[in-house]
Amino acid sequence: MIDLAPLDRVGWLADQPAPLRTWMAKTGRWRSLEPGQLLYEAGDEATGVYGLAEGSLEITFPLVGDEPVSIHRAEPGFWVGDLALLAKSERLISVRARRRARIFAVPGSAIRAHLSAHPEHWPCFYALTNRNMTIALTLLGEALALSPAARVARRLQQLADAEGKVKATQEELAGLVGVTRATVRRALDRLIAEGALEPGYGTLHIKDRAALERRSRSES
């Protein structure tokens, strides 16, 4: 049986019953993605469910023509692929590695067969879909209700590592927040002036988490 670490400790699978975790460990396989490599693309057939153990994934949505909109950057513990698989529909989003990623892949045909034999595990997959829907609705609510500066502050909080470091360019932040680079630059300048952030070479360091939290809730 494959060792699922750290997915047996963080994220959706960690909260599921032991029999399902054991079945997943016996059924899935590890994959590696290089930076920029596609896991799947919007419009593809749904062939599996994937858990991110290391690295990060960029989630994009084909909103206008050939210009995908970056909507989320996923970190370890994130699972994706459930919605289209269980609905038997095409993929709605594209997923690619932002940094080198280690992925645990479980074949969709095996999941469908398992759920047919063990219908008691359907709520587990509903729970995964609910997690991902919560992320999507939260991002939509932020876009509709919060100021650009507050959204930048929130995204910095989400992207920061345990030491408070954020490795993201202004262009990447602009894409994730859905604003221009000039808007991101003004927001960062303000946070730096307030002492919430400290700029570094290719990184930002959160100096005052409380100040960043207050800014994430501001209306201006």
C-alpha positions in Angstrom: 0.0 0.0 0.0 1.3 3.4 -1.0 2.3 5.9 1.7 -0.1 8.9 1.3 1.8 11.3 3.5 1.1 14.2 3.9 -2.4 13.8 2.4 -3.4 11.5 5.2 -2.8 14.5 7.6 -3.9 17.6 5.7 -6.8 18.5 3.5 -9.9 16.6 2.5 -8.7 13.0 2.6 -7.4 13.4 6.2 -11.0 14.0 7.4 -12.4 10.9 5.7 -13.0 7.4 7.2 -10.1 5.0 7.4 -11.6 2.5 4.9 -11.7 5.1 2.2 -8.2 6.3 2.9 -6.9 2.8 2.7 -8.7 2.2 -0.6 -7.3 5.4 -2.0 -3.8 4.4 -1.0 -4.2 1.0 -2.7 -5.7 2.5 -5.8 -3.9 5.7 -6.6 -0.4 6.4 -7.9 2.1 9.3 -7.4 2.9 11.6 -10.3 5.3 14.5 -10.7 4.6 17.7 -12.6 7.3 20.2 -13.7 6.7 23.9 -13.4 4.2 25.0 -16.1 3.2 21.4 -16.9 -0.6 20.8 -17.4 -2.5 18.4 -15.2 -5.6 18.8 -17.3 -7.3 21.5 -19.4 -10.8 22.9 -19.5 -12.8 20.8 -22.0 -10.9 17.6 -21.3 -12.7 14.4 -20.3 -12.7 13.8 -16.6 -10.4 10.8 -15.9 -9.5 11.1 -12.2 -9.2 12.9 -8.9 -5.9 14.4 -7.8 -4.4 15.4 -4.5 -1.5 17.9 -4.2 1.1 16.7 -1.7 4.0 19.1 -2.6 4.5 22.2 -4.6 1.6 24.4 -5.9 -1.0 24.4 -8.6 -2.5 27.2 -10.6 -6.2 27.0 -11.4 -7.4 29.0 -14.4 -10.8 29.5 -16.0 -11.4 30.2 -19.7 -13.5 33.2 -19.3 -12.9 35.1 -22.5 -11.6 33.4 -25.7 -8.1 32.1 -25.3 -7.3 34.3 -22.3 -7.6 32.2 -19.2 -8.3 33.9 -15.9 -6.2 32.8 -12.9 -8.7 32.1 -10.1 -6.8 30.2 -7.4 -3.4 29.0 -6.4 -3.6 25.7 -4.6 -1.2 24.5 -1.9 -0.6 21.0 -0.4 -3.8 19.2 0.9 -5.9 20.5 -2.1 -7.8 17.9 -4.1 -9.4 18.6 -7.5 -11.2 16.7 -10.3 -14.2 15.6 -8.4 -16.9 17.8 -9.9 -16.6 16.9 -13.6 -15.9 13.3 -12.8 -19.0 12.7 -10.7 -21.2 14.8 -12.9 -19.8 13.0 -16.0 -19.1 16.3 -17.7 -16.1 18.0 -19.3 -13.5 19.8 -17.2 -14.5 23.4 -16.4 -11.1 24.6 -15.4 -7.4 24.1 -16.3 -4.9 23.0 -13.7 -1.1 23.3 -14.1 1.9 23.2 -11.8 3.2 26.6 -10.7 6.1 25.0 -8.9 7.3 21.4 -9.3 4.4 19.4 -7.9 3.9 15.9 -6.5 0.4 14.7 -7.2 -1.5 11.6 -6.0 -3.8 10.5 -8.9 -6.8 8.2 -8.4 -8.4 6.9 -11.7 -12.0 8.0 -12.3 -13.1 4.6 -13.4 -11.9 3.1 -10.1 -13.7 5.8 -8.1 -17.0 5.2 -9.9 -16.7 1.4 -9.4 -15.9 1.9 -5.7 -18.9 4.2 -5.2 -21.2 1.7 -6.9 -20.0 -1.0 -4.5 -19.7 1.3 -1.4 -22.5 4.0 -1.7 -21.8 4.9 1.9 -18.7 6.8 0.6 -20.7 9.1 -1.6 -21.0 11.7 1.2 -17.2 11.8 1.4 -17.0 13.0 -2.2 -19.8 15.4 -1.7 -17.7 16.8 1.1 -14.8 17.4 -1.4 -17.1 19.1 -3.8 -18.4 21.3 -1.0 -14.9 22.3 0.0 -14.0 23.3 -3.6 -17.4 25.1 -4.0 -16.7 27.0 -0.8 -13.4 28.2 -2.2 -15.1 29.3 -5.5 -17.9 31.2 -3.7 -15.4 32.9 -1.3 -13.4 34.1 -4.2 -16.5 35.4 -6.0 -17.7 37.1 -2.8 -14.4 38.8 -2.3 -14.4 40.0 -5.9 -17.9 41.5 -5.5 -17.7 43.0 -2.0 -14.1 43.9 -1.1 -11.9 46.7 -2.3 -8.9 45.8 -4.5 -6.5 46.6 -1.6 -8.4 44.3 0.8 -8.3 41.5 -1.8 -4.5 41.9 -2.3 -4.1 41.7 1.5 -6.2 38.5 1.7 -4.3 36.9 -1.2 -1.0 37.7 0.5 -2.3 36.0 3.7 -3.2 32.9 1.7 0.1 32.7 -0.2 2.4 33.3 2.8 4.4 30.3 4.1 4.9 29.5 7.7 7.6 32.2 8.0 5.4 34.9 6.4 7.2 34.9 3.1 5.3 35.3 -0.2 6.9 34.3 -3.4 4.8 36.0 -6.1 5.4 38.7 -8.7 3.1 41.8 -9.0 1.9 40.3 -12.3 0.9 37.0 -10.6 -0.9 38.9 -7.8 -2.7 41.0 -10.3 -3.9 37.8 -12.1 -5.0 36.1 -8.9 -6.9 39.2 -7.6 -8.3 40.3 -11.0 -6.9 43.8 -11.0 -4.1 45.7 -12.9 -0.5 45.6 -11.9 -0.7 49.3 -11.1 -3.5 48.6 -8.6 -1.4 45.8 -7.0 1.6 48.1 -6.9 -0.4 50.8 -5.1 -1.8 48.3 -2.6 1.7 46.9 -1.9 3.2 50.4 -1.5 0.5 51.2 1.1 1.1 48.0 3.0 4.8 48.6 3.1 4.3 52.2 4.3 2.0 50.9 7.0 4.6 48.4 8.2 2.6 45.3 7.3 5.0 44.2 4.6 8.8 44.3 3.9 9.9 43.9 0.3 12.7 41.6 -0.6 14.4 40.1 -3.7 11.6 38.2 -5.4 9.7 37.9 -2.2 7.5 39.9 0.2 7.7 39.3 4.0 4.8 39.8 6.3 6.0 41.9 9.2 2.7 42.6 10.9 0.0 40.0 10.5 -2.5 42.0 12.5 -2.1 45.0 10.3 -2.5 42.9 7.2 -5.6 41.3 8.6 -7.1 44.8 9.3 -6.3 45.8 5.8 -7.9 42.6 4.4 -11.2 43.8 6.0 -11.0 47.4 4.9 -13.4 49.1 2.4 -10.8 51.4 0.9 
